[in-house]
Amino acid sequence: MLQESMDLLAEVEEFHLFLQTLDEDDWERPTGFMNWTPWDVVAHLHYFDLVSQTALEGEEPFKVRRDALIRSIGKGMTNAEIAREEFGDISPANLLDRWMTTCRAMAAGLGESNPKRRLPWFGPDMGVRMFTTARYMETWAHSQEVYDLRGVKRVYNDRIKNVAAIGVRTFGWTFVNRKLEVPGAAPYLRLIAPSGEIWEWNDPSEAECVKGDAAEFCHVVTQGRNVEDTNLKVVGKVANEWMAIAQCFAGGPVDPPKPGERK
């Protein structure tokens, strides 16, 4: 099985255990992300895991799902509203069961795929490894909203390298997505992993660099934290411009939380 798939399964199982500690009222409390509730978070993950399953099934099944989603977005519906429309009558316990069943099957299907396989998605198709990494990133990022809601300090592990890698790969896209010119070469990145290992990307430079805690970098590129609320060392014009608007997830441009809003 692909390592990325095993990482995804481990992350999902960990989040599932945490979700089981929520009180009944917690499920409808708004988080710091667009006022989504924990129910909204799980419903969103479940919805796109189902979409991902159709991508595994092939172009035609995926096209049906994709076109339905595009129609909903065209009507002005948000992601939360789309998930509410599809699963709105499901209890938290039932939703959790459905999500876990779907996600485990999806992760297994991805993990058993040929690593060279390409999967259809919104925009260009994706290699199965990057597709799985993207599902990991989505799960990890949205789960933070629920940890924040409960005021629980998360325990990180080196699986977050999946998120950091997407953050690095989307450097240029962050600017292109906003119709901005890419300001220069990608800065040197030197991160300290939860294990203490050093992770590095791009050519070494002291003039343009981002250094510090890997989890903090991951929170910035997934827009769970404003860079000003971290201890990351950001040096250089390009590095500062990147960290101010970094966005490693698909979709239109989204601004990070304001300083102090989520920390």
Buried (B, 14 or more C-beta within 10 A) or exposed (E): EBEBBBBBBBBBEBBBEBBEEBEEEBBEBEBBBEEBBBBBBBBBBBBBBBBBBBBBBEEEBBEEBBEEBEEBBEEEBBBBBBBBEBBEEBEBEEBBEBBBEBBBEBBBBBBEBEEEBBBBBEEEEBBBBBBBBBBBBBBBBBBBBBBBBBEEEBEBBBBBBBBBBBBBBBBEEBBEBBEEEBBEEBBBBBBBBBEEEEBEBBEEBEEBBBBBBBBBBBBBBBBBBBBBBBEBEBBBEBBBBBBBBBBBBEEEEEEBBEEEEBB
